[in-house]
């Protein structure tokens, strides 16, 4: 089924268009999950805790890629909707080359200072050695990881969402195969896991770069001679600030969670939270994938002035997110036991802690889809301010307050319930903005 951004989207057509983005985001989230699965079962819980300790640092740096990908694709899609294809390609090319240079600089910095970063996070002894080893290799592939996340967005804008899915599947298979080989067979531990992930990221970043560099690719976008536009770069950063805030704040929050858990439950608490986050990665990826896949449709119709299609997207998105949230929550509660057993079934105490925490945490899936989508929706409308406010409150301010205050009242349960309360507070803000901006954007 050939689908264009200018089409009218029924439920069937919308799901068909966003489905590759959803699967792609799930596959992307599988990188760290597969690493964690092999490390936990073959290298032990100390190595597992080390990976979960350093992983938020990588995601924090990678947040820049999500910012440029989401913010830039909204601008490029809007420009395409206005009929300015040459300008759209110039903007696209400038953003790609700028991101590649910036990512390389950050990766060099991270590679040099990784041990100090791990020590700041509280790693000592064997935990420090494992975390530094994984982190150092991780920074070698960080530029390609950033390219990978950016191109996921632009493949959708180029009306090639299936290409994102293909690249994600190929990268994921490479990661899984070499995780098994390096960890399960050769017993290289955390170093093997990091190398396997890096290999997948290099394929996921380099192949799209080559594809868009070809003059006669079949998409609406291609890399041309970049024209420096400071205003477009600043607008991209502002427009994508919500996605940057979401991912960067998630990294900060995960570090704060780890700090609190080290205090309340030691390394076992960090390991338990790691397992819960793996499930969260997959379920949140569904909402993120839908938001990413549907955003170019919103941007295009906003640029084209098609108000009826904006209303259509709002109505269908809210219905799909509500149904998905109920389904994911039920799945989480019913299948928590076998899911957690895969990761930490070898340790009864750790298993019990993780199971209890996950069943409390899973209530968040009823709520967070609305907040994730709304932030992306306003990014697609080129309103980075509202999008950023939602993301800032959701991923940083409310969560920090909950993580610091709730454990004083509820103990360890306050850690597991912190994100649920934060998402509930954010939902109130989300509803306010959706209602108050109806007449501005005519949705």
N, C-alpha and C positions, 0 to 999 in steps of 0.2 A: 504494500500500500504506500504510494508516494504521497507524502504530506508536506505542505508548505506552510510557512508562518501566516500567510494570508488566508488560509482556509477557515471555515467555520468548524469549531471543534465540538463534536458530540462526545459522550462519555467514552465510547469505543475508540474514536479517533484520538482523543486526548490521552487515554491510557496507552494506546499503541505508540504515541509519540514520546511519552515520558518514560516508558518501560525500560528502554536501553540505559537511560540515565540512572534509574533506580538500581538496576543490576550492576551498572558500572560503579556506583558508590558502595554497594555491598561488597563487590570484589575488591575495591580499594581498601575498605575497612578490614578485609580478610588478611592483608599483609601482616599487621601486628598480631592478629588472632592466631594465624598459623604459626608465627614465630613463638607466641606464648604457649601454644599447645605442645609443640615439640620441646621447647625449653623446659617447661614444667615437668613433663613426663620423662625426659632424658637427661636433663641437667640439674633438676631439683628446684625447690622453692626459693632458695637464696638467689639463684640465677634468674628465676622468674620474677622475683621482686625487683631485681636490679634493672631488668628491661622495662618494667612498668614505672620505675622511678625516673628513667632517662627519656622515655618515649614522649612525655609532654613537651620536652625541649624541642624535639624534632617537629612536632605538630605546631609549636609556637612559631618557629621559623617558616614552616610551610604555610602559615596563615597568610603570608604576603601573597602567595600564589592564589589562594582563594579570593583574596581581595581584588587582585588584578583580573582574574578570570571572570568573576561575577560582575564587578563594576565596569570592566572594559567591555564585556560582551553585551551588557545593557546599552552602552553608548553605541557600539557598533551595530547592534540590532536596530536601534532607533534610527541610526543614520541610513541603514538599508531600507527601513520603512519609509524614509523621506525620499528615497530614490537616488541617494548619493553613494553609489557603489565604489567609486574610486577613492573617495574620502574614507569610506569604511575600511578599505584595505590599508590605507596609509595609517590610520589609527591603530589597526590591528598589528601591523608590523612594528610600529614604534613601541607598543606595549610589550610585545614579545622580546625584543632585543634589550629593552630597558630592564625587564624582569630577569633575563638571563645574566646580565652583568651584575645586578644587585645580589642575586642568589649566590653567585660565585664568591663575591666578597664576604658575605655572611658565613658561607661554608668554611672559608679559610680561617676566619676568626674562631668559629666553633671548634674546628679541628685542633687548633693550637691550645685553646683554653678549656677543653672538655673535662680534664681532670679537676680543675678548679670549680667548674660548674657542678660536677657531681658532688664535690665536698660541700658546696653551699646547700645542696639539696639534702644533706645529712648522711650521705654514703660514707661508710668507713669499712676498713678491712676488706674481706672478700667481696662484699657488696660493692665497694668502690671500684675494685679491679674489674668486676663484671660490667658495671655500668659504664666505665670509661672505655672499655674495649668495644662495647656495642655502639656507644655514642660516636667514637672516632670514625668507625667505618660508616656509620649513618651519615655523617657530615660529608663524606666523599661523594655520596649519591644525592645530596640535598638539592643541588641545582636541577637535576633531572626530575626529582620528585615535584619540585615547584613547576617545571614545565608541564609535567603530566597533569597536574591539577588545573593549570590554566587552559591547556588544550581541551580538556573535558568540556569546559564551558563553550569554547569557540567552535568545537565540532557541532554542537547543538545549534549555535547561531548560524553556522554554515549549512544548516539543514542536513547534517550527516550524523544524527545521534547514534546510529548503529556503529559508526566508526569508533566512538568513545567506548562502546560496549566491547567491541572486538579487541581494542588495545588493552582494556582493563582485564579481559579474560586471558589474553596472551601473557600479560605481565603477572597475573595471579597464578597461572599454571607454572610459569618459570619459578616463581617464588616457592610454590608448594613442592615441586620436584626437587629443587636444590636444598630446601629445608630438610626434606627426607634424606637426601644424599649426605649433606654436610653434618646434620645433627644426629639423625637416626642411624646412619651407616658408619660415617667416619668419626662421629663423636667430637666434632669441633666446638660444640656448645654455643655460647652467645656469639662468638666470632663467626661461626658458620651461619647462624640465623641472620646476622647483619649482612653478610656477603650475599646470601640468597635474596634478601630484600633489595639490596642495592642493584643486583642484576635485573630484577623485575622493573625497578624504577628507571634504569637506563634505557631499557627497551621502550617503556611507556613514555619517556620523554623525548628520545631521539627520533623514533619512527614518525611521530606526528610533525616534528620539526622538518624532516625531509619531505614529508607529504605536502605541507603547505608551501615549501620552498619551490616545488615544481610549478612551472609556468602554466601547465595545462592540466591541473587537477580538476576534478569534476564538481568541486564545491563553489560556493559563492565567495569564499575568502581565499586569499593567497598572500604569501609574503612578498612585498615589494620593497623598493628603496625607502627606508623609513624617513619620515619628515618630523623633526623634533617639534612637539607641541606641548609646551609646559602646561597650558590650560587643560588639555585633554588628560594628561597624566594626573593632574591635581583633581580633576573631576572624577576620574576613574577611582582614585584613592578615596575620595569623599563618598562616591556612590557605592563603592565596595566596602566601606568602613564597617558596615554591619557584619559582613562575612569575616572580615579581619578580626573584628571584636569577638565574634562567636568563637573562632578558632584559637586566637591568641588568649582570650579569657579562659577558654576551656583548658588550655595548657596551664595557666596560672592557677586555676581552680583545682586541677588535678594535683599540682604540686602542693597546694594547701591541704587538700584531702590527705595526701601522703604524709605530710607533716603531722596532722592531727592524728592519723591512724598509727603512725610510729609512736606517738605519745600514749595513745590509749590501748593499742593492741600489738605494737611491735611490727616486725617484718611480716607476720601472718596477716595483720590488718591490711598492709600494702598489697599482699598477694590476693587477699579476698576482694579488695576493691578492683584489682586488675581483672579478675574474672568477671565481675559485674560490669566493668567498662567494656569488656569484649562483647557482651550481649547488647549493651547500650550502643556500641558502634554499629552493629548490624541493624538494629531497629531504627535508630536515628538516621541511618543511611537511607532508609526508605523515604522518610520525610525530606531529607536533604536532596535525594535524587529527584523526587517529584518537584520540589521547589526549583532546583536547577534546570530540570527539563521543561518546566512550564514558564519560566521567567522570560525567555526570548519571545514567546508568544505574546505575553503581556507587553513587553517593550515594543515589539513591532506594531501591535494594534494601538498602543499609545502614540507612537510616532505617526501612524496613519490616521489618527483621529477616529478610530472605529469604537465608539462607546458601547455599542450593543455587545460586541465581542468581549470587552472588558467585564461587563456585567455577567456574561456567560461564564467567563473564567472564574470569577469570584464565587458564583453559586456552585459550580461543579467542584471547585477546589475544596470548599468548606465541607461539602458532603463527603467527598472521598477521604479527606483527612479524619473526619469524625468516625467513619466506619472503620478505617484502618487502625485508629487509636484503640478502639474497643477490642478489635481482633488481636492486636499485638499484646495488649494487657492480659487477655485470657490465655494466650499462648505462653506468655512469660510465667504466669502462675501455675499452669498445668505441667509445663515441661522444665521447670526450674531444676528439679532433682536430677534427671539424666544429663542435662546440659552441664551442670556444675561438676557432676561426677567425672566427666571427660577430662576436666582440667586438674582437679584436686581430690579425686576419689581416693588417692593413696594416703591421705591424712585426715582422720576422722574429725579432729577438732577444727581444722581449717575448713573442712567441708561444711560442718554445722554452722560456723560463723558466716560463711559465704552464702549458704542457702537462706538463712534468716535475713541477712542484709538485702539479698536480691529480691525477695518477696515484698519487702517494704519499698525498695527503690522502683520496682516495676510499675507502681501506680503512676509514675511520671508519664508513661506512654499514652495515657488518656488525655494529656494536656499539651505536651511539648510540641506536637505536630503543628498545632495552630500558630504557636509563636515562631517556630522555624519558618513556616510558610509565609506568615505575615511580614517578617523581616525581609525575606527574599522578594515578596510582592512589591514592597515599597522601593527596594533597590531597582527592580525592573521598571518602575514608574519614574526612575531617575530622582527619587527623593531619598538621598543618602542620610539626611538628618533624622527623619522619622525612623528609617530602617536602623540607623545606628543607635538611636535611643532604645528601641526595643531590644536590640542585641546587647547593649551595655547593661541594661537592667537585668535581662534574663541570665546572661552568662557571667556577669561580674558582680555588680553591686548587691543584688538580692542573694546570690549564692554565697558571697563572702559573709554577709550578715548571718545567714542561716548556718553556715559551717562553724562560725565562731560562737554563736549564741545557743543554738539548739543542743549541742553536746553538754553544755552547762546544766541543761534541764533534763535531757533524756539520755545522757551518756552516749554510748556507741550507737544507739538507735537514732540519735540526733544527726549523726553522720549520714546514715542511710536515708533519712527523711528530708535532709536539707534541700536536695534538688527538687523534690516534690513541692515543697512549700514555695521555693523560689519561682517555679514555673506557674504556680497558681497566682502569685502576685503579678507576674508578668502578663498573664492572660487578661487581667483587668485592664492593664495599659494597652494591650493589643486591641481589645474590643473598643476602647475609647478612640484610638487612632483610626480604626476601620470605619467607625461611625462618623467621626468628625471630618474625614477627608472625602466623603462620598461625593459632595457637590463640587469639589476641586477637580477630581479625576473622572467623574461621571460613570462610576462603576456601580 
